[in-house]
Amino acid sequence: MTDQHILDQLYNVVSARKGADPETSYTARLFAKGTAKIAQKVGEEGVETVIAALAETPEKVASESADLLYHLTVLWADQGINPEDVWNILAERQGISGIAEKASRTDK
């Protein structure tokens, strides 16, 4: 096992599929369909995660969460965002009240 986080590993696999054959790779198919389709899938998986949380088992929530994280890594790769960019933002927010952090945003 490496020190690399599983989401970093997933991102690396997803990124490597950017130029792959859409006939043999679901990830490549998403990239070929473009940003709108990728974003739509993130939304769908987010909704499915919420539905699972309200009406299903913890195992189903975990499964839907995995689908959501996968599609989110596809969106990151599509947008040129590295997981480290997200980790850095989270690290900057550490120790700051969620209410205070939200109030300080300029992109409200």
All heavy atoms as an XYZ file, in Angstrom:
825
protein
N       0.850     -1.191      0.000
C       0.000      0.000      0.000
C       0.886      1.240      0.000
O       1.839      1.335      0.728
C      -0.886     -0.036      1.251
C      -1.769      1.132      1.417
S      -3.447      0.584      1.138
C      -4.272      2.115      1.124
N       0.532      2.188     -0.838
C       1.310      3.420     -0.909
C       0.721      4.471      0.012
O      -0.363      4.305      0.554
C       1.308      3.969     -2.346
O      -0.014      4.433     -2.651
C       1.730      2.929     -3.359
N       1.448      5.571      0.158
C       0.960      6.684      0.960
C      -0.058      7.520      0.187
O      -0.701      8.386      0.756
C       2.121      7.576      1.395
C       2.998      6.905      2.440
O       2.493      6.009      3.132
O       4.172      7.282      2.547
N      -0.159      7.277     -1.100
C      -1.074      8.051     -1.928
C      -2.521      7.716     -1.570
O      -2.891      6.564     -1.412
C      -0.809      7.742     -3.406
C      -1.511      8.692     -4.347
C      -1.216      8.359     -5.798
O      -1.065      7.195     -6.154
N      -1.146      9.378     -6.621
N      -3.311      8.735     -1.415
C      -4.726      8.580     -1.063
C      -5.472      7.879     -2.203
O      -5.167      8.072     -3.375
C      -5.325      9.965     -0.805
C      -6.671      9.927     -0.194
N      -7.808      9.730     -0.925
C      -7.071     10.052      1.092
C      -8.860      9.742     -0.118
N      -8.433      9.936      1.113
N      -6.463      7.090     -1.863
C      -7.226      6.337     -2.863
C      -7.869      7.267     -3.897
O      -7.944      6.919     -5.075
C      -8.280      5.410     -2.189
C      -8.941      4.490     -3.216
C      -9.345      6.226     -1.467
C      -8.053      3.434     -3.757
N      -8.298      8.455     -3.481
C      -8.880      9.382     -4.457
C      -7.828      9.922     -5.416
O      -8.118     10.159     -6.580
C      -9.614     10.526     -3.759
C     -10.948     10.154     -3.136
C     -11.539     11.342     -2.377
C     -11.932      9.642     -4.168
N      -6.608     10.089     -4.935
C      -5.515     10.485     -5.828
C      -5.243      9.377     -6.841
O      -5.025      9.643     -8.027
C      -4.246     10.787     -5.029
C      -4.386     12.015     -4.157
O      -4.865     13.048     -4.643
O      -4.005     11.929     -2.968
N      -5.263      8.138     -6.373
C      -5.050      6.999     -7.273
C      -6.162      6.926     -8.314
O      -5.903      6.724     -9.506
C      -4.986      5.697     -6.477
C      -3.786      5.587     -5.565
C      -3.858      4.357     -4.668
O      -4.639      3.435     -4.887
N      -3.030      4.346     -3.634
N      -7.399      7.089     -7.873
C      -8.533      7.075     -8.794
C      -8.397      8.188     -9.821
O      -8.601      7.970    -11.017
C      -9.850      7.207     -8.020
C     -11.124      7.322     -8.854
C     -11.332      6.090     -9.733
C     -12.324      7.554     -7.947
N      -8.027      9.371     -9.366
C      -7.853     10.509    -10.270
C      -6.806     10.193    -11.343
O      -7.002     10.519    -12.515
C      -7.460     11.757     -9.482
C      -7.229     12.959    -10.355
C      -8.300     13.754    -10.764
C      -5.958     13.305    -10.778
C      -8.101     14.857    -11.574
C      -5.745     14.403    -11.590
C      -6.823     15.182    -11.982
O      -6.617     16.269    -12.788
N      -5.718      9.567    -10.952
C      -4.667      9.214    -11.915
C      -5.188      8.258    -12.977
O      -4.879      8.402    -14.162
C      -3.453      8.624    -11.198
C      -2.719      9.660    -10.374
O      -2.828     10.864    -10.613
N      -1.970      9.200     -9.383
N      -5.983      7.272    -12.567
C      -6.573      6.336    -13.530
C      -7.542      7.069    -14.447
O      -7.509      6.910    -15.669
C      -7.279      5.166    -12.799
C      -8.074      4.315    -13.771
C      -6.267      4.318    -12.043
N      -8.400      7.896    -13.857
C      -9.387      8.663    -14.638
C      -8.667      9.550    -15.656
O      -9.032      9.581    -16.835
C     -10.286      9.492    -13.692
C     -11.018     10.595    -14.436
C     -11.279      8.585    -12.975
N      -7.656     10.274    -15.215
C      -6.916     11.168    -16.109
C      -6.270     10.410    -17.264
O      -6.243     10.902    -18.389
C      -5.837     11.922    -15.326
O      -6.423     12.803    -14.420
N      -5.776      9.215    -16.976
C      -5.132      8.404    -18.015
C      -6.123      7.941    -19.078
O      -5.732      7.600    -20.195
C      -4.444      7.200    -17.379
N      -7.405      7.948    -18.761
C      -8.430      7.494    -19.700
C      -8.921      8.614    -20.622
O      -9.751      8.373    -21.497
C      -9.625      6.912    -18.950
C      -9.259      5.746    -18.046
C      -9.253      4.430    -18.784
N      -8.542      3.390    -18.081
C      -8.984      2.696    -17.053
N     -10.171      2.925    -16.568
N      -8.233      1.760    -16.509
N      -8.429      9.827    -20.434
C      -8.896     10.967    -21.228
C      -8.812     10.713    -22.726
O      -9.710     11.074    -23.448
C      -8.121     12.229    -20.866
C      -8.906     13.167    -20.019
C      -8.166     14.470    -19.833
C      -9.132     15.524    -19.354
N      -8.504     16.791    -19.093
N      -7.768     10.106    -23.174
C      -7.622      9.873    -24.602
C      -7.941      8.453    -25.030
O      -7.681      8.069    -26.165
N      -8.524      7.670    -24.131
C      -8.805      6.260    -24.429
C     -10.005      6.126    -25.361
O     -10.714      7.092    -25.654
C      -9.044      5.497    -23.128
N     -10.234      4.925    -25.797
C     -11.329      4.610    -26.716
C     -12.665      4.592    -25.972
O     -12.852      3.778    -25.065
C     -11.050      3.241    -27.347
C     -12.111      2.802    -28.344
O     -13.077      3.558    -28.591
O     -11.964      1.686    -28.881
N     -13.599      5.458    -26.365
C     -14.911      5.477    -25.713
C     -15.699      4.176    -25.869
O     -16.642      3.940    -25.116
C     -15.645      6.623    -26.410
C     -14.599      7.446    -27.051
C     -13.464      6.513    -27.348
N     -15.301      3.343    -26.809
C     -15.973      2.054    -26.997
C     -15.560      1.037    -25.944
O     -16.277      0.069    -25.707
C     -15.679      1.494    -28.398
C     -16.247      2.337    -29.527
C     -17.774      2.429    -29.494
O     -18.439      1.406    -29.235
O     -18.291      3.544    -29.709
N     -14.396      1.258    -25.324
C     -13.894      0.280    -24.356
C     -13.755      0.836    -22.946
O     -13.418      0.093    -22.026
C     -12.521     -0.270    -24.808
O     -11.595      0.823    -24.885
C     -12.624     -0.959    -26.156
N     -14.006      2.137    -22.764
C     -13.832      2.755    -21.450
C     -15.004      3.683    -21.153
O     -15.256      4.633    -21.886
C     -12.521      3.554    -21.411
O     -12.478      4.396    -20.271
N     -15.703      3.408    -20.060
C     -16.814      4.270    -19.638
C     -16.297      5.676    -19.339
O     -16.929      6.674    -19.690
C     -17.505      3.677    -18.409
C     -18.573      4.580    -17.833
C     -19.777      4.775    -18.498
C     -18.368      5.249    -16.631
C     -20.762      5.612    -17.973
C     -19.340      6.075    -16.105
C     -20.530      6.259    -16.781
O     -21.490      7.091    -16.264
N     -15.133      5.759    -18.712
C     -14.551      7.060    -18.392
C     -14.260      7.840    -19.666
O     -14.598      9.026    -19.772
C     -13.268      6.881    -17.557
O     -13.585      6.135    -16.377
C     -12.666      8.214    -17.166
N     -13.661      7.192    -20.646
C     -13.388      7.849    -21.930
C     -14.686      8.284    -22.601
O     -14.753      9.348    -23.223
C     -12.596      6.917    -22.842
N     -15.723      7.494    -22.454
C     -17.035      7.838    -23.020
C     -17.576      9.124    -22.377
O     -18.120      9.994    -23.056
C     -18.007      6.680    -22.817
C     -19.297      6.833    -23.582
C     -20.169      5.605    -23.492
N     -19.412      4.408    -23.845
C     -19.679      3.188    -23.404
N     -20.698      2.976    -22.594
N     -18.949      2.169    -23.770
N     -17.418      9.243    -21.059
C     -17.843     10.465    -20.383
C     -17.068     11.668    -20.904
O     -17.663     12.714    -21.212
C     -17.662     10.339    -18.870
C     -18.667      9.482    -18.126
C     -18.243      9.312    -16.667
C     -20.060     10.083    -18.197
N     -15.749     11.541    -21.015
C     -14.946     12.646    -21.541
C     -15.395     13.016    -22.956
O     -15.491     14.196    -23.289
C     -13.453     12.301    -21.547
C     -12.801     12.366    -20.196
C     -12.111     11.275    -19.705
C     -12.860     13.513    -19.417
C     -11.485     11.329    -18.466
C     -12.247     13.582    -18.175
C     -11.552     12.483    -17.700
N     -15.687     12.016    -23.767
C     -16.109     12.273    -25.149
C     -17.445     13.005    -25.211
O     -17.686     13.793    -26.121
C     -16.186     10.955    -25.922
N     -18.300     12.777    -24.229
C     -19.614     13.429    -24.214
C     -19.544     14.866    -23.706
O     -20.493     15.623    -23.887
C     -20.606     12.606    -23.393
C     -20.986     11.313    -24.098
C     -22.010     10.536    -23.314
C     -22.389      9.264    -24.085
N     -23.411      8.494    -23.387
N     -18.461     15.218    -23.032
C     -18.232     16.601    -22.647
C     -18.642     16.962    -21.229
O     -19.221     16.171    -20.485
N     -18.329     18.200    -20.900
C     -18.519     18.720    -19.548
C     -19.966     18.640    -19.078
O     -20.230     18.273    -17.930
C     -18.015     20.168    -19.463
O     -16.634     20.202    -19.843
C     -18.162     20.730    -18.059
N     -20.905     18.984    -19.946
C     -22.313     18.987    -19.532
C     -22.747     17.596    -19.072
O     -23.436     17.460    -18.048
C     -23.204     19.487    -20.651
N     -22.361     16.558    -19.798
C     -22.734     15.192    -19.423
C     -22.047     14.776    -18.125
O     -22.658     14.144    -17.261
C     -22.386     14.209    -20.550
C     -22.775     12.777    -20.254
C     -24.271     12.634    -20.055
C     -24.665     11.183    -19.879
N     -26.112     11.042    -19.679
N     -20.772     15.149    -17.993
C     -20.036     14.807    -16.775
C     -20.688     15.487    -15.575
O     -20.939     14.845    -14.545
C     -18.554     15.217    -16.905
C     -17.873     14.398    -18.014
C     -17.824     15.042    -15.572
C     -16.520     14.933    -18.439
N     -21.005     16.759    -15.700
C     -21.649     17.493    -14.614
C     -23.018     16.904    -14.287
O     -23.404     16.797    -13.120
C     -21.772     18.972    -14.980
N     -23.749     16.499    -15.320
C     -25.054     15.869    -15.120
C     -24.904     14.599    -14.291
O     -25.683     14.347    -13.370
C     -25.691     15.543    -16.462
C     -27.004     14.793    -16.354
C     -27.520     14.306    -17.709
O     -26.987     14.621    -18.759
N     -28.567     13.514    -17.663
N     -23.889     13.796    -14.602
C     -23.669     12.556    -13.854
C     -23.312     12.845    -12.398
O     -23.759     12.127    -11.501
C     -22.569     11.710    -14.514
C     -22.981     11.077    -15.836
C     -24.177     10.158    -15.692
C     -23.879      8.941    -14.850
N     -25.035      8.033    -14.692
N     -22.527     13.895    -12.146
C     -22.216     14.260    -10.761
C     -23.511     14.595    -10.028
O     -23.740     14.136     -8.899
C     -21.223     15.442    -10.697
C     -21.070     15.951     -9.268
C     -19.863     15.038    -11.264
N     -24.374     15.365    -10.677
C     -25.656     15.711    -10.067
C     -26.519     14.497     -9.804
O     -27.104     14.356     -8.723
N     -26.611     13.607    -10.785
C     -27.412     12.388    -10.620
C     -26.906     11.552     -9.451
O     -27.692     11.064     -8.635
C     -27.366     11.544    -11.896
C     -28.153     12.115    -13.052
C     -27.940     11.328    -14.345
O     -27.324     10.236    -14.313
O     -28.388     11.813    -15.399
N     -25.594     11.385     -9.388
C     -25.022     10.560     -8.315
C     -25.198     11.234     -6.965
O     -25.410     10.555     -5.951
C     -23.550     10.253     -8.596
C     -23.316      9.425     -9.846
C     -24.013      8.074     -9.867
O     -24.390      7.550     -8.793
O     -24.184      7.527    -10.966
N     -25.149     12.564     -6.931
C     -25.403     13.287     -5.689
C     -26.825     13.054     -5.206
O     -27.057     12.776     -4.015
N     -27.776     13.130     -6.129
C     -29.180     12.887     -5.779
C     -29.366     11.441     -5.323
O     -30.055     11.181     -4.322
C     -30.109     13.224     -6.964
C     -31.524     12.728     -6.725
C     -30.103     14.732     -7.228
N     -28.756     10.494     -6.016
C     -28.880      9.083     -5.623
C     -28.281      8.847     -4.229
O     -28.809      8.039     -3.454
C     -28.211      8.184     -6.659
C     -28.998      8.133     -7.966
C     -28.296      7.362     -9.073
O     -27.267      6.702     -8.799
O     -28.775      7.440    -10.220
N     -27.218      9.572     -3.895
C     -26.631      9.449     -2.564
C     -27.593      9.982     -1.503
O     -27.781      9.356     -0.446
C     -25.274     10.190     -2.501
O     -24.407      9.657     -3.517
C     -24.624     10.042     -1.142
N     -28.223     11.102     -1.795
C     -29.198     11.674     -0.859
C     -30.381     10.726     -0.680
O     -30.810     10.461      0.451
C     -29.686     13.054     -1.355
C     -30.880     13.552     -0.554
C     -28.550     14.063     -1.318
N     -30.893     10.189     -1.765
C     -32.029      9.261     -1.686
C     -31.647      8.034     -0.859
O     -32.416      7.576     -0.010
C     -32.519      8.870     -3.094
C     -33.167     10.084     -3.763
C     -33.486      7.692     -3.034
C     -33.450      9.902     -5.246
N     -30.448      7.516     -1.093
C     -29.988      6.356     -0.324
C     -29.898      6.696      1.162
O     -30.266      5.888      2.016
C     -28.640      5.869     -0.853
N     -29.439      7.899      1.470
C     -29.326      8.304      2.880
C     -30.685      8.384      3.551
O     -30.809      8.102      4.741
C     -28.613      9.651      2.979
N     -31.694      8.728      2.779
C     -33.033      8.884      3.347
C     -33.835      7.588      3.395
O     -34.747      7.467      4.218
C     -33.815      9.938      2.556
C     -33.248     11.362      2.615
C     -34.009     12.273      1.666
C     -33.266     11.889      4.032
N     -33.505      6.633      2.521
C     -34.385      5.470      2.411
C     -33.682      4.123      2.316
O     -34.358      3.109      2.185
C     -35.282      5.652      1.178
N     -32.358      4.105      2.361
C     -31.636      2.846      2.153
C     -30.724      2.532      3.338
O     -30.728      3.229      4.339
C     -30.811      2.939      0.866
C     -31.625      3.172     -0.393
C     -32.372      1.949     -0.885
O     -32.035      0.829     -0.456
O     -33.283      2.121     -1.706
N     -29.914      1.529      3.139
C     -28.971      1.070      4.163
C     -27.668      1.878      4.106
O     -27.359      2.483      3.069
C     -28.620     -0.410      3.939
O     -27.938     -0.525      2.679
C     -29.869     -1.280      3.933
N     -26.897      1.856      5.174
C     -25.576      2.502      5.127
C     -24.692      1.948      4.002
O     -23.921      2.694      3.400
C     -24.977      2.196      6.505
C     -26.173      2.058      7.390
C     -27.219      1.383      6.520
N     -24.833      0.666      3.708
C     -24.052      0.064      2.621
C     -24.413      0.695      1.281
O     -23.544      0.945      0.445
C     -24.264     -1.455      2.571
C     -23.695     -2.192      3.759
C     -24.559     -2.122      5.024
O     -25.746     -1.718      4.963
O     -24.028     -2.465      6.094
N     -25.698      0.972      1.069
C     -26.144      1.606     -0.176
C     -25.635      3.044     -0.240
O     -25.231      3.518     -1.304
C     -27.678      1.552     -0.268
C     -28.235      2.144     -1.535
C     -27.889      1.333     -2.765
C     -28.655      1.884     -3.976
N     -28.214      1.281     -5.223
N     -25.638      3.731      0.892
C     -25.095      5.095      0.934
C     -23.606      5.068      0.574
O     -23.134      5.903     -0.200
C     -25.313      5.753      2.316
C     -24.636      7.118      2.379
C     -26.806      5.889      2.621
N     -22.884      4.109      1.109
C     -21.455      3.986      0.805
C     -21.239      3.713     -0.684
O     -20.354      4.308     -1.315
C     -20.822      2.881      1.645
N     -22.052      2.840     -1.260
C     -21.941      2.517     -2.677
C     -22.233      3.737     -3.552
O     -21.501      4.035     -4.507
C     -22.892      1.375     -3.028
O     -22.842      1.086     -4.404
N     -23.295      4.452     -3.227
C     -23.641      5.650     -3.995
C     -22.585      6.735     -3.805
O     -22.278      7.482     -4.740
C     -25.027      6.168     -3.607
C     -26.174      5.262     -4.006
C     -26.326      5.054     -5.505
O     -25.743      5.821     -6.311
O     -27.043      4.112     -5.892
N     -22.018      6.812     -2.608
C     -20.948      7.777     -2.350
C     -19.728      7.480     -3.212
O     -19.086      8.398     -3.740
C     -20.558      7.762     -0.872
O     -21.620      8.193     -0.062
N     -19.410      6.203     -3.370
C     -18.291      5.816     -4.232
C     -18.558      6.242     -5.673
O     -17.659      6.765     -6.352
C     -18.050      4.316     -4.146
N     -19.791      6.050     -6.150
C     -20.150      6.485     -7.510
C     -20.005      7.995     -7.642
O     -19.500      8.499     -8.650
C     -21.593      6.083     -7.845
C     -21.783      4.588     -7.992
O     -20.777      3.855     -8.105
O     -22.951      4.147     -7.989
N     -20.457      8.721     -6.620
C     -20.364     10.182     -6.632
C     -18.907     10.633     -6.679
O     -18.542     11.505     -7.481
C     -21.069     10.760     -5.401
C     -20.979     12.269     -5.193
C     -21.532     13.036     -6.392
C     -21.707     12.655     -3.910
N     -18.061     10.043     -5.850
C     -16.651     10.422     -5.839
C     -15.972     10.099     -7.166
O     -15.143     10.880     -7.653
C     -15.927      9.745     -4.672
C     -16.300     10.291     -3.292
C     -15.723      9.409     -2.198
C     -15.844     11.732     -3.135
N     -16.310      8.961     -7.761
C     -15.756      8.619     -9.077
C     -16.118      9.702    -10.095
O     -15.257     10.231    -10.801
C     -16.266      7.250     -9.555
C     -16.144      7.102    -11.048
C     -14.903      6.863    -11.635
C     -17.248      7.265    -11.875
C     -14.775      6.776    -13.019
C     -17.130      7.172    -13.248
C     -15.898      6.932    -13.805
O     -15.766      6.871    -15.178
N     -17.407     10.031    -10.182
C     -17.839     11.019    -11.168
C     -17.257     12.399    -10.867
O     -16.955     13.169    -11.785
C     -19.366     11.050    -11.278
C     -19.901      9.876    -12.025
N     -20.247      8.696    -11.395
C     -20.115      9.680    -13.345
C     -20.654      7.829    -12.310
N     -20.582      8.400    -13.501
N     -17.057     12.709     -9.589
C     -16.430     13.968     -9.225
C     -14.983     14.011     -9.708
O     -14.522     15.045    -10.210
C     -16.501     14.163     -7.709
C     -16.112     15.530     -7.172
C     -16.938     16.655     -7.803
C     -16.278     15.546     -5.663
N     -14.257     12.895     -9.617
C     -12.879     12.883    -10.121
C     -12.851     13.054    -11.633
O     -11.937     13.673    -12.168
C     -12.099     11.614     -9.711
O     -12.709     10.464    -10.261
C     -11.962     11.506     -8.207
N     -13.856     12.523    -12.330
C     -13.946     12.734    -13.781
C     -14.145     14.227    -14.059
O     -13.490     14.802    -14.945
C     -15.077     11.896    -14.419
C     -15.219     12.220    -15.903
C     -14.823     10.403    -14.225
N     -15.020     14.868    -13.300
C     -15.254     16.306    -13.472
C     -13.977     17.099    -13.187
O     -13.635     18.028    -13.928
C     -16.397     16.764    -12.566
C     -16.779     18.244    -12.697
C     -17.323     18.560    -14.079
C     -17.795     18.614    -11.632
N     -13.270     16.740    -12.103
C     -12.009     17.424    -11.810
C     -11.044     17.310    -12.982
O     -10.463     18.302    -13.403
C     -11.336     16.839    -10.571
C     -12.027     17.089     -9.271
C     -13.053     17.956     -9.014
C     -11.744     16.443     -8.034
N     -13.413     17.885     -7.690
C     -12.631     16.974     -7.070
C     -10.833     15.467     -7.651
C     -12.607     16.558     -5.729
C     -10.817     15.058     -6.330
C     -11.692     15.596     -5.383
N     -10.876     16.098    -13.501
C      -9.953     15.890    -14.620
C     -10.402     16.689    -15.838
O      -9.579     17.292    -16.538
C      -9.840     14.405    -14.956
N     -11.688     16.729    -16.090
C     -12.236     17.497    -17.212
C     -11.921     18.981    -17.062
O     -11.638     19.662    -18.045
C     -13.746     17.278    -17.290
C     -14.396     18.087    -18.388
O     -14.146     17.784    -19.577
O     -15.148     19.038    -18.063
N     -11.958     19.474    -15.834
C     -11.757     20.897    -15.570
C     -10.296     21.270    -15.294
O      -9.992     22.431    -15.054
C     -12.614     21.326    -14.374
C     -14.097     21.188    -14.616
C     -14.577     22.164    -15.667
O     -14.499     23.372    -15.484
N     -15.073     21.638    -16.779
N      -9.416     20.269    -15.299
C      -8.009     20.537    -15.028
C      -7.717     20.796    -13.560
O      -6.740     21.462    -13.214
N      -8.565     20.258    -12.696
C      -8.392     20.412    -11.249
C      -7.725     19.147    -10.723
O      -8.200     18.041    -10.979
C      -9.758     20.612    -10.561
C     -10.420     21.890    -11.054
C      -9.610     20.598     -9.041
C     -11.869     22.025    -10.648
N      -6.644     19.308     -9.991
C      -5.975     18.173     -9.361
C      -6.549     17.975     -7.962
O      -6.932     18.956     -7.308
C      -4.469     18.432     -9.251
C      -3.812     18.423    -10.605
O      -3.955     17.468    -11.354
N      -3.110     19.488    -10.926
N      -6.603     16.741     -7.487
C      -7.083     16.516     -6.124
C      -6.357     17.386     -5.100
O      -6.960     17.892     -4.157
C      -6.828     15.029     -5.884
C      -6.854     14.429     -7.242
C      -6.264     15.479     -8.147
N      -5.069     17.602     -5.319
C      -4.284     18.426     -4.395
C      -4.868     19.838     -4.275
O      -4.817     20.448     -3.210
C      -2.828     18.492     -4.849
C      -1.931     19.198     -3.861
C      -0.472     19.132     -4.260
O      -0.051     18.133     -4.864
O       0.244     20.095     -3.951
N      -5.437     20.360     -5.367
C      -6.079     21.677     -5.317
C      -7.221     21.669     -4.302
O      -7.386     22.610     -3.524
C      -6.632     22.073     -6.690
C      -5.573     22.140     -7.774
O      -4.402     22.435     -7.461
O      -5.925     21.885     -8.948
N      -8.000     20.603     -4.322
C      -9.127     20.463     -3.393
C      -8.616     20.247     -1.977
O      -9.118     20.862     -1.026
C     -10.058     19.314     -3.835
C     -11.198     19.124     -2.854
C     -10.586     19.567     -5.250
N      -7.594     19.397     -1.834
C      -7.051     19.125     -0.496
C      -6.504     20.421      0.113
O      -6.663     20.663      1.312
C      -5.953     18.070     -0.520
C      -6.215     16.779     -1.227
C      -5.267     15.955     -1.770
C      -7.462     16.117     -1.462
N      -5.857     14.850     -2.337
C      -7.209     14.930     -2.169
C      -8.789     16.426     -1.177
C      -8.213     14.046     -2.572
C      -9.800     15.550     -1.589
C      -9.500     14.381     -2.268
N      -5.856     21.258     -0.711
C      -5.302     22.515     -0.197
C      -6.407     23.453      0.291
O      -6.253     24.112      1.323
C      -4.448     23.199     -1.259
C      -3.138     22.482     -1.505
O      -2.655     21.730     -0.652
N      -2.563     22.690     -2.669
N      -7.495     23.517     -0.439
C      -8.623     24.358     -0.018
C      -9.190     23.839      1.298
O      -9.466     24.610      2.223
C      -9.706     24.430     -1.109
C      -9.170     25.216     -2.306
C     -10.993     25.066     -0.570
C     -10.038     25.128     -3.552
N      -9.350     22.523      1.392
C      -9.849     21.952      2.645
C      -8.886     22.228      3.799
O      -9.318     22.547      4.909
C     -10.070     20.443      2.488
C     -11.253     20.045      1.608
C     -11.243     18.534      1.354
C     -12.572     20.477      2.223
N      -7.587     22.132      3.541
C      -6.591     22.391      4.586
C      -6.662     23.848      5.045
O      -6.544     24.128      6.243
C      -5.194     22.057      4.076
N      -6.863     24.768      4.104
C      -6.987     26.190      4.456
C      -8.208     26.432      5.338
O      -8.202     27.328      6.180
C      -7.109     27.042      3.198
C      -5.843     27.148      2.394
C      -6.053     27.804      1.037
O      -7.176     28.309      0.751
O      -5.104     27.808      0.237
N      -9.244     25.665      5.150
C     -10.483     25.834      5.910
C     -10.444     25.152      7.273
O     -11.309     25.396      8.111
C     -11.664     25.271      5.118
C     -11.965     26.068      3.873
C     -13.133     25.462      3.141
N     -13.398     26.174      1.902
C     -14.323     25.804      1.034
N     -15.065     24.726      1.265
N     -14.511     26.493     -0.077
N      -9.456     24.293      7.482
C      -9.373     23.549      8.726
C      -9.259     24.503      9.904
O      -8.489     25.461      9.881
C      -8.153     22.628      8.700
C      -8.436     21.266      9.166
C      -7.256     20.334      8.948
O      -6.215     20.686      8.418
N      -7.429     19.113      9.380
N     -10.056     24.245     10.927
C     -10.002     25.054     12.125
C     -10.797     26.344     12.046
O     -10.807     27.131     12.975
N     -11.452     26.574     10.905
C     -12.280     27.765     10.744
C     -13.734     27.334     10.859
O     -14.149     26.350     10.247
C     -12.050     28.426      9.366
C     -10.597     28.853      9.211
C     -12.980     29.616      9.171
C     -10.243     29.328      7.814
N     -14.497     28.080     11.619
C     -15.924     27.791     11.735
C     -16.551     27.788     10.349
O     -16.262     28.655      9.517
C     -16.593     28.866     12.604
O     -17.969     28.960     12.319
N     -17.401     26.812     10.089
C     -18.093     26.749      8.802
C     -18.901     27.996      8.516
O     -18.977     28.468      7.383
N     -19.498     28.566      9.553
C     -20.293     29.781      9.387
C     -19.379     30.950      9.019
O     -19.663     31.713      8.094
C     -21.107     30.072     10.666
C     -22.146     28.966     10.866
C     -21.760     31.448     10.602
C     -22.847     28.988     12.207
N     -18.251     31.077      9.721
C     -17.308     32.162      9.437
C     -16.700     31.993      8.050
O     -16.535     32.957      7.305
C     -16.217     32.207     10.494
N     -16.352     30.763      7.690
C     -15.750     30.512      6.375
C     -16.715     30.890      5.269
O     -16.350     31.548      4.304
C     -15.333     29.038      6.258
C     -14.519     28.714      5.020
C     -15.337     28.555      3.754
O     -16.474     28.051      3.840
O     -14.842     28.941      2.669
N     -17.951     30.489      5.408
C     -18.956     30.778      4.384
C     -19.171     32.287      4.258
O     -19.307     32.812      3.160
C     -20.265     30.061      4.710
C     -21.008     29.609      3.507
C     -22.118     28.665      3.863
C     -22.764     28.229      2.572
N     -23.840     27.336      2.744
N     -19.200     32.985      5.369
C     -19.400     34.439      5.358
C     -18.237     35.173      4.705
O     -18.422     36.246      4.133
C     -19.599     34.953      6.782
N     -17.048     34.575      4.728
C     -15.870     35.240      4.168
C     -15.721     35.060      2.669
O     -14.882     35.706      2.044
C     -14.611     34.724      4.860
O     -14.314     33.396      4.434
N     -16.500     34.184      2.062
C     -16.381     33.925      0.634
C     -16.809     35.137     -0.177
O     -17.791     35.790      0.128
C     -17.256     32.734      0.216
C     -16.773     31.421      0.766
C     -17.593     30.303      0.202
N     -17.353     29.080      0.945
C     -18.020     27.960      0.727
N     -18.953     27.894     -0.188
N     -17.730     26.889      1.445
N     -16.055     35.369     -1.260
C     -16.409     36.473     -2.160
C     -17.311     36.012     -3.294
O     -17.845     36.825     -4.024
C     -15.142     37.112     -2.753
O     -14.406     36.099     -3.446
C     -14.285     37.739     -1.667
N     -17.475     34.700     -3.441
C     -18.264     34.134     -4.552
C     -19.647     33.676     -4.087
O     -20.171     32.695     -4.574
C     -17.508     32.963     -5.197
C     -17.276     31.801     -4.238
O     -17.415     32.001     -3.021
O     -16.964     30.708     -4.712
N     -20.266     34.409     -3.185
C     -21.547     34.011     -2.603
C     -22.629     33.951     -3.612
O     -22.982     34.594     -4.418
C     -21.938     34.949     -1.481
C     -20.972     34.895     -0.339
C     -21.363     35.903      0.701
C     -20.217     36.092      1.667
N     -20.403     37.118      2.589
